[in-house]
């Protein structure tokens, strides 16, 4: 497909992935409308873009309709880490579902292609490994993570129903663990947690015994995959896994961060959060087939070096706020709720079970 210049809407454009996507789109010559309510996004992520004549920032909550004129829509609007999405779980579900409805309604009116940033969390605690797009998942629909997991699953349903019912050009990307510059120091993600704790010389907190695995994709690789998916013909809808298939245990990640930062931090084990998946790794064969051979290029150690350098700069200035939308005490309480295991539930015979 030949490269054209478009007016592109990025919902959630001041967030971690969104701001990196906005920057890449501008580099390609597009006009970018960044829409965000700054619940978890940060103006500092897009500060260097303000003043660019092809960039516009708009404060807006996607749970309300939006009336703009654009050629393409990337829907990335949603809190994406447990400490964020569990802080206000009802609003998280609203953002996923109502946000999808409003963005799809806009795309329908404009006859514009629209890409949904879904998540590997739709697979839950998977019984299939690695995870392929054909796998329907193993999700607890009433657990603490369900506001995000089921919200994203419902959004995917809406996208495909809009295609079947209205012929809309939709794309669905299932994003696996992503890291890199523009992460918030207090977003609760494992990479940012470990790096910030190591740079501060604090104990590194590992949930569980550290044997659970994740696959970490550098943000530049992820953004390239999103843009390639948007550029595909209308018959390519997804869902498509986007992530790095390289698999590491959480303990391996912690030890790598300690070594690369030169930190004296010690490892501390604590309770595993409820419904935390034990294994997570994408099968990206579909992405490689449909997206011109797309494959992540940045090795974990190289990506960590850039991310550590970013956090060194961030932490060398004024102490970052715990979270853009909550006070330090509320943030600490939310962290405790995220880490706490579920209370025992009665089974059908009335007996308690863990």
N, C-alpha and C positions, 0 to 999 in steps of 0.2 A: 504494500500500500504506500503510495507516495505521501510524503509529509506535507500537510497543510497546516495553516495557522488557524486555531479555533479560539473561541471565547469559552473558557472552561470554568465550571463551578466546582470548587472543592469544599464540601461540607465537612466541618471538623478540620479546617485548613491550618489552624494555629497549633494543632496538636503535634505530637512527635512525628508520626508518619506523614500527616497532612502537610506540615511545614516543609518537610523534605520533598514531598511531591510537588508542592507549589513552586519551589525553587527549581526543580528539574523541568517543569513545564515552561517556566519563564525562559530558561536556558534554551529550550527548543523553539522559542519565538511565539508561544501562545500568549493570549491575554488570560489572566487568572482572577477570578472572583473568589476570595477566601471568605467563607461564612463560618462563624463560630460564636458560641455564647460565652466562651472562656471559663466554662465550668471546670474543665481539666486542661484545656489548652492555655497557652501563654503568649501574650503579646511579644515577649522577648524573642520567641521563636521566629517571628516574622518582621522584627524591627528593621533588619537590613533590607527588607523588600519594600518598605514604605518609601514612597518617592519614586519608585519605578513606575513609569507611565502606563505600563501594561498590567499593573497589579492594583487590585482594590480589595480592601478589607471591610466586611460588613458584620456588625454584631447582630446575631439572630439565633433564635432557638428553633431547631427544625421540627419540634413538636407542634409548631404553628406553620400554616402555609406560607410559602415564599413565592413572590411574583417578580421574576427577573427574566432577562432574555440571554440565553446561553446556547452553545452548540453541543456541549458534552457535560455530563455530571458524574463526579466521583463522590459517593456517599460514604464518608469515613466518620461521621458524627456519632460518637458513643464513647463513654468511659471504657477503658480497655484493660485495666488492671484491677484485681480483687479489692484492694483498699479503696479504689474509686467507685467501682460499680456496686459494691456492697454498702457504701455509705448511704445511698438513697436508692434502694433496689426498685421501688415503684417507678421512680423517674427513669432509671436505667431501662426498664421494660418499655416505658413510654417512648424514650428516644429510639430504641430499636424498632418498635412497631409503628408508632405514629410518625416517627421520622422517616421511615421507609415509605409509608403511605403518602406523605407530603412530597417527598422527593420523586416518587414514582408518578404522582399526579402532575408534577411540574414537567417531568420527562414526557409524559403522555401529551400534554398540551403543546409542548415544543417539538414533539417528534424527535427527541434527542436520545442518543444512546446513554445508558446509565450503568455505572459499575457499583456494585455493593461490596464494601469491605466486610466480608464475613470472617469467620475465625475457625481455627482448629478446635476450639471449645465445643463446636457442634458435635464432635466425636465423643465428648465426655471423657470418661476413664475407659479408654478403648480396649476391647478384647481382640482387636485385629492390629497387627503391627508388622510393618509400617502401615499407616492409614491411607487407604485409597478413597477416591471420591465416591465410589459405589457403596462404601460402608455407611450404615444408617446411624451408627453411634450407640453409646451406652451412657445416657444422661439421666441424672436424678432430677425430675421435673419440679420437685418441691424443696430442694436443698438451697443453701445460701448462695450458691453460684448460679442458680437457675435463672435469676433475673437477666443475666448476661447470656448464658448458654441457650436458654429457650427463647429469649428475645431475638437472638441472632438466627435461630432456626426458623422462627416465625417470619422474620424479614426475608429469608431465602424463599419461603413459601409464597410470600406476597410477590416477590420478583418473578417467580415462574408463573404464578397465576396471572399477573399483568401481561406476561408474554403470551400465554395461551388465550386470554380473554381479549386483549387489546393489540396483540401483535407488536408489543414494545421490544425494542432492541436492548436486551439486558445482558449484563456480565456479572458473574459472582465469583469472587476470589476468596478462598479460605486461607487466611493468613496464619502462619505458624510463628513461634517466638521470634521477635525481631528486636534488634538493639542498635544503638549508635547515637551520634550527636543529636541533641534536642530532646533527649529523655529528661523528664523531671527528676531531680535528685530524690524526691519523696514519693515517687509513683508506685512503690511497692513491688515493682518487677524485680526478678531475681538478679539480672545483670547490674542494674543500677543500684540495688541494695548492696550487693557484694562490693562493687567498686567504691561507693561512698563510705561504707563501713571500713574498708581497707585503707582508703586515703586518710580517714580520720583516726586510724589506729584503734578502732572499736572492734569488739568481737564480731565475727561474721556468723550470722544466724542461719542455720540450716534447718529447714523443716523436715521432720522424719530423720532417717539415717543417712540421707544424701545419696541413696542408691537409685532414686528415681531419675529418669533420663529426660532430656530435652534436646531439641535441635535448634540452633541459634543462627538466624539469618541476618546479615548486616543490612542496614536500612537502604543503602544504595542499590543492592541487588533486588530487594523487595520492590522498590519504586520502579525499577526497570521492568519487573514482571507485571506490575499494575498497568503501566503504560502500554506494554505489548499486548496485554489482554484487551484493553480498550480499543486498540488498533485492529483487532481481528474482525472478520466479516460478521454480519448479523447472525449467521447460523451458529457461530461459536458463542455459547452462553455460559459454559461452565456447569457446575462449580469446578474450579481449578485450584488445586493446592499450590500455594506459594510459600516456600520455606527452604531451608537448607537441610538436606538429608543427613548431614554429619551429626552423629549422636554422641552426647556427652552426659555423664552423670553430674548431678548437682555438686557433689563433692569435688569432682575433677574441675569443674568451673571455678569453685571457690579456691582451690589450690593454685590454679592458673592465675587468678586475679591477685592472690597474695604474692606470688612470685613476680608478676609483672609490675606490681606497684612497689615492691620492696617493703611491704608492710610487715609489722610484727603481730598482726591480728591473729587471734586464736579462733578455732571453730567451736561453735556452741550448738548443740542439737536441741530442738524443741518440738512440740507436738505438730504432727502433719495436719494441715487444714482439711476441713471436710470436703470430700469428693475430689481431692487433688489427684490428677491423673498420675499413674506410676510410670507410664511410658508415653512418649510423644515424638513421633518422627514422620515426616511426610513422604509419601510416594509421589515423586514429581514427574513421573513418566508422561502424564497427560500434558503438563505444562511444557515439557521438552518437545512434545509432538506438535502442540498447537501454537506455541509462542516462539517459533523460529529457533528452536534449540536452546531456549532460555535455561540457564543453569547458574546458581550462585557462584560467584568467582572469588569472593573475599573469605579467606580462611579465618577461623575463629580468633587465632592469636593476632592476626593483622587487624581485624575489626576491633578487638579489645584494645589494642594500642591506641587507635584513634579515639575510642570512646573514653578511655582513661585520660587521655590528653584533654578532651572536652571537659570532663568532670574536674580535673585539676584546675582548669581556668575558672569554671563556675564556682568552685569552693574557695578559690583564692580571693574572691570579692566578698560582698556583703552576704551574710548567711541567708541562703534561700529559704523562702517560706515553706512550712511543712506541706501545704497543699493550697492551691489558689482559692479554694472555696470553703475551707474550714479551719478553725483555730487549732493550735498545737494539741490541746487537750482532747478535742474531738478526734483529731487524726490518730493520736495514740490509742484512744478507745476503739476506733475502727480497726486498727491493726490487731488489737487483741481479739476482736470479734472474728476477724478473718482467720486468725490462727487457731481459734478454739475449735475442738472437735464437736461434731453434732452430739446432742444429748441422746441417750438411749431411747429407742422407740419400741412400743409393744408390737409383737408379731400377731398374726390373726388369732392365735390361741391365748393371747393376753400376757405372754411372757416378755420380759424386757430383753432387747438385743442391742448390741453396740451399733 
